[in-house]
Amino acid sequence: MNISKYSANGNDFVIFHTLDKKDRTDLAIELCNRRDGIGADGLIVIVPSSEYDFEWEFYNSDGSNADMCGNGSRAVAHYAFINDLVPKKMSFLTGAGVINAEVLKSHGKKKGMVLSELTVPEILDTEIEFNGKSWWKIDTGVPHMICLMDNIDEFNILEARELRQMYNANVNIAKINDDGTLHVRTYERGVEDETFACGTGMAACFYRAFKEGKVRESTEVYPRSGETLYLGFNGKTITFKGEVKNTFVTEWR
């Protein structure tokens, strides 16, 4: 089968489409292995949907399922568009609900600018104290722990792992810059380590900062990869825009 490797602001994914819905846990582990496989943070499989343009199956690199992935939503939208599966504007079903996306610009089949409209964010808890820090728990498709800090040069991975186990959530630290932009670092479930970027994590950090009146309704957000993402709140959902790259296509047997 033909498989595409995508990079979306530091997150990387293996993507293919098929007519069959089935458990692909073992395949995800095999493909995402960075030594013996293609190497990726996750596997995305496009399958048919009777109501929407398509449905996805999303697997983390350890084979576990994830309901939603912000960067993955933009990567899969570009893949579906350049493979003539959907028009530029599309709706697809994830475990978290329906995602609307649009390919705003595509430079051939190699890269493009894609906007996703994420699911409605839900604030789960605003009064979590841990290690002397204030944490919020927000669901932006998957649950995230959010701490706003003055300095995020150092990320306490042991602390992040403990919080991840306690609250079954991804763990994010974020810094609000003087110009109202954000820098974000994320420890992700399923990868079980810090990643270069996490779309729903950046969205959750943006949403906390917005709800506390610390940023405007739209701003730029920078993950560990250093690339630029554009996040906004339209009164109901979070919009998430950035570039994706189709790094290569290969055949997997």
C-alpha positions, -999 to 999 in steps of 0.1 A, spaced: 0 0 0 11 36 -6 17 57 25 25 94 29 47 109 56 35 143 68 50 169 90 28 195 107 47 221 127 68 195 144 43 167 147 48 139 121 23 114 108 20 84 86 -12 86 65 -31 64 40 -66 58 29 -85 25 26 -121 11 24 -117 -11 54 -124 -3 90 -104 -25 114 -80 -25 143 -46 -13 132 -29 -12 166 0 -34 155 4 -16 122 6 17 140 34 5 163 53 -10 133 50 21 111 56 47 138 88 30 150 117 54 144 143 27 141 126 -2 122 96 16 106 89 49 89 89 68 122 61 91 133 41 105 163 10 88 149 -8 69 122 -39 84 105 -61 61 84 -89 76 62 -120 54 59 -154 61 43 -182 78 61 -219 78 51 -225 113 65 -193 132 61 -164 135 36 -146 108 55 -138 93 89 -104 89 104 -88 63 126 -60 79 147 -33 59 165 -5 72 187 29 58 181 24 32 210 -7 19 192 -32 36 215 -62 55 201 -66 93 204 -99 110 198 -84 141 183 -51 157 171 -50 193 160 -19 190 138 -31 157 125 -64 173 114 -46 197 92 -22 171 78 -51 147 69 -71 175 53 -42 183 29 -36 146 22 -73 140 14 -74 171 -9 -43 164 -29 -54 127 -34 -87 139 -48 -108 125 -20 -125 158 -10 -129 194 -21 -109 222 -4 -136 226 23 -144 194 41 -159 179 72 -147 146 87 -155 125 117 -130 120 146 -134 103 180 -140 138 194 -167 148 169 -169 165 135 -140 186 123 -144 213 96 -112 220 76 -102 240 46 -71 239 24 -64 276 20 -34 272 -3 -16 242 -17 19 244 -33 14 214 -56 14 182 -35 43 190 -13 29 215 12 -1 237 20 -17 261 44 -46 245 62 -72 258 87 -91 234 110 -120 243 132 -116 223 164 -144 208 185 -160 231 212 -135 235 240 -146 225 275 -130 237 307 -129 208 331 -112 223 362 -96 256 370 -84 250 406 -57 223 404 -26 231 425 4 209 420 40 215 430 31 251 438 18 258 404 -18 266 391 -31 242 365 -63 242 344 -77 211 328 -92 218 294 -106 194 267 -99 206 232 -107 172 216 -85 155 241 -78 166 277 -49 189 285 -33 202 317 -23 238 313 1 260 333 10 296 324 45 304 334 70 333 331 98 310 319 95 277 300 131 272 291 131 241 314 104 215 312 102 191 342 94 159 324 92 139 357 65 163 369 47 161 335 47 123 337 32 124 372 5 148 361 -2 128 330 -8 97 351 -29 115 378 -52 133 354 -49 111 322 -42 141 302 -14 157 281 6 183 300 15 218 287 34 247 299 30 281 282 46 315 283 27 347 272 51 370 254 50 408 257 34 411 222 5 387 232 19 357 214 24 323 231 52 298 234 41 263 243 58 230 253 38 198 255 42 163 270 19 139 250 1 108 260 8 79 237 42 93 228 50 95 266 75 123 261 78 159 250 69 164 213 79 192 190 43 204 188 7 195 198 -21 213 181 -48 206 207 -23 215 234 -16 249 218 -53 254 215 -59 246 252 -31 270 262 -45 297 240 -80 292 254 -69 295 290 -49 326 282 -79 340 263 -104 332 291 -81 349 316 -80 380 294 -43 377 287 -45 374 249 -68 387 223 -93 365 203 -66 356 178 -28 353 181 3 335 170 15 305 189 49 289 187 56 252 197 90 238 204 96 233 167 97 271 164 71 272 135 42 296 136 6 286 142 -24 310 141 -51 304 167 -84 322 172 -117 320 190 -148 326 169 -172 327 198 -178 290 198 -148 270 186 -111 274 182 -96 279 147 -62 265 141 -41 275 110 -7 265 98 15 250 71 18 212 66 44 194 45 40 161 26 76 149 31 75 117 10 53 89 -3 65 53 -1 52 18 -6 48 -4 25 45 -42 22 
